[in-house]
Amino acid sequence: MSPDRANPDAQATDPAADVGYDGLKRLLDIVATLFFLVLLGPLMAGLALLVAVTSKGPVFYRQKRVGRGGEEFTVLKFRSMRVDAESASGPVWAKSDDPRSTPVGLVMRRTFLDELPQLFNVLAGQMSIVGPRPERQFFVLQFRETLPGYDRRHFVRPGLTGWAQAYGWRGDEGDIAGRTRHDLWYVDHRSFAVDAHIVWRTLLVMFRLIDGAPMEVIPPEPAEVAGARSAEPQPEP
């Protein structure tokens, strides 16, 4: 095993693992993804055409991200930035109004439409509708050194949206520690009720029906539960 990857057997050490929940969630992911691909197919085709005719470069942006068990996969997005966006800076987090964005890309990023091709990642089993957002290996290696338990995010499939994103902890908005706290809370408390709440709140944020600013919304745990959780085995780097 490469030393710079998360433990590929991380799921086996997940104390919150539920085979029934995981299996049914995967089935629901497939059904929901097929439904959305049919429903949103014309919109996705239109966005692909806009990207192609308004800026030079490929329609899709492909990037390696770290998924379940520390396995890398190629995430798909509509290209929203110039093709040379990171040629000078190297890997950096994108911002809400990133100056490297194309005009069409800026609108897609604000409305999350650039993420729609990740439905194909969900269909392939690399992602889920709901889960922690996948990160690049470059940043995973940094965060696991400074954020205790960070690799527990890899117990589950990454998602199109998650508990952190539903409460405003997206990209550069809010600090990575706050985003990670919310991701880990989801990993430890995931359920269909929590998943449904995340999807509903994400839709409200997308349509600007509620404020999307970062909010700290992790319910406190009894001290004995928190202490037991901190003693659980962690995935080895």
N, C-alpha and C positions, 0 to 999 in steps of 0.2 A: 504493500500500500504506500502510495506517495505520502510523504510527511506533511505536505501542504494541503491535504484534503481533510474534510471532516470524516469521522468514522463511518464507513459504508454500512456498518451494522447498527447504526444509531437507532433505527426504528425498533430493533429487538430489545433495546434497553429503555424504551420509553414507558414509564410507569403509568401513563394515561392511555396507552394503546388499547383500542377496542376493535376487535376484528369485525364485529357486526356493524359498528358505526362506519369503519373505514371502507368496508365492502359496499354498503348501501350508498355511502357518499360518492364512491367512484361511479356507481351506476347512475346516480342522479346527475353527476358531472357530465356523463356521456349524453344522457337524454337532454339535459338543459343546453349543452353545447350544440347538439344537432339542431335543436329548436332555434337557438339564436343565430346559427349560421344561415338557416333558411330565412329567418325574419330579417336579419341585417345584411344579407348577401348583397342586395342592390346598393345599400349605403357603403359597404366595404368596396364594392366595385367602383363607385363614384369617387371615393377617397383615393383609391389607387390611381385612378385617372388624373385626379387633381395633382397628386404628388408627381406623377410622371411628366405632366405638361408645364408645371410651374417651377421646377428646379432640376438641375442636372444631378444624375446619380440614380441608383436603384430605387425601386418603389419600397422595398422592404429593407429594414435594418436588422441585421442578425448580430447577436452578441452572446457570448458564453456567460452563463449564470450558474450559481450553485443551487442544486435542488435537494430533494429528499435523500438522506443518507450521505450527503456531501458529494453526490454525483453531479458533474457538470453537464449541462445541456444547452442547446442553442435556442434562445428566446427570440421570438418574432415580434416586430413592431412596424408600423408604417414609419418610414423615415421622416423625421420632423426637423432634422438639422442639416447643415451643410455636410458634405462628404468628408471635409477636412476638419471637422469640429474639434477633434482631440489631437490633431497632428502636432501642435506646438505645446499644448499643456499636459498631454498624457491623460490617464484616467481621472476624471473629476465628476462630481455629482452635478446633474443638470438642475437648473433653477426654474421657477415658475415662468418668468419672463426672460428666459435665456436668450442673450443677444445672438447666439449661434443658430437659433431657430430660423427656419424659413417662414414666410408669411402664413402659408397653409399649415405648416408644422406648429406654429404658435397657437393657432386656433385649436388644432387637434390636441395639443398638450393641455390646454386649459379645460377641455371637455373630456379628456381621457380617451378620445377616439383613436389615438395612435396605438393604444393597447389592444384593440380589437383582434388583430391577427393572432394574439396569444390564445384565442379560442382553439386554434389548431394545436397548440402546446397542451391544452387541457385534453383534447381528444386523443392525443398521443400518450397520455398518462404521465407527462412530465410535470404538469401543473394541475391545480384544482381551481374551481370557481373562487373558493375562499381559502385563505392561508396567508402566511407571512410573505411579503413580496420578496422575490429572489434577488440576491445581490451578486456582484461580480467577485471572483476569487481575489482580486487585488484588494478589495475592501474587507472581505471576509477574514483574510489573514491579519489585517490590522485590528478589526473589531474584536476578534476572539482573544487578543492579547490584553485588551483593556476593559472588556465587558464580560463579567462572570456569567457563565451559562449561555453565552451567545450561540454556541453550536446546537443548543436544544431547539433552535428554530428549524433545524434540519431533520427533526423527528417526523415532520409532516411534509406533504407536498406544498410547494409554494403556491400562492394564489394570485388571481387577478386583482383581488382586493382582500383586505384583512382587517382585524380589529384596530390596528394602528391607523390604517388609512381611513377607516370609517370615522375616526375621531381626529382627523387632521394631521396625523404624523406621517407626512408624505415627503419624499425627496429631501430637499434642504429645509423644509418647513418643520421647525422644532429640532431638537438635538437627537442624535442617534441613540443616546441612552434612553430617552423617553420612548422612542419608537421601539427599541428592543424590549423595554419593560412591557409594553402592550402586546408585542408579538409573543413573548414568553407566557403572558397571562392567557392568551388564546390557546397556545400549545397545551397548557395544563388544564384548561377548562372547556375545551372544544366540545361542541354538541350541535345537534340540528337546530336547537333554539338559538344558540349563539350565532350559528351560520346564517340563519334567516334574518336575525337582527342586523348583522353586518351587511347583507345584501340590500335590505331595506334602507338602512341609513346611507349606504353608498349611493343609492339612486337619488335620495333626497339631496345629497351633497352635489351630485353631478348636475342636477337640474336647478341648483342654487335655491332650493327651498329651505335649507337650513345653513347656518354658518359652518364653513369648513375649516375654521381655525383650530389649531391643536388644543385638545382638552385632555386633562389627566382624569381618566375614568376607571382606574383599576380598583375594584372593590377590595378593601383590606381583608387580610386573612388572620385568623387567630394565630397567636404567637407559636403555639405548638405545631400548627400545620406548616407555617412558614419555616420553622426550624427543621421539621422533617423533610421538607422539600429541598432545603439547602444541602441536606446530607445525601440526597439521591445521587447515583452515579452519573457523571457527565460524559458526553462523547469525547473520545480522545482525539486530539489533532493529528 
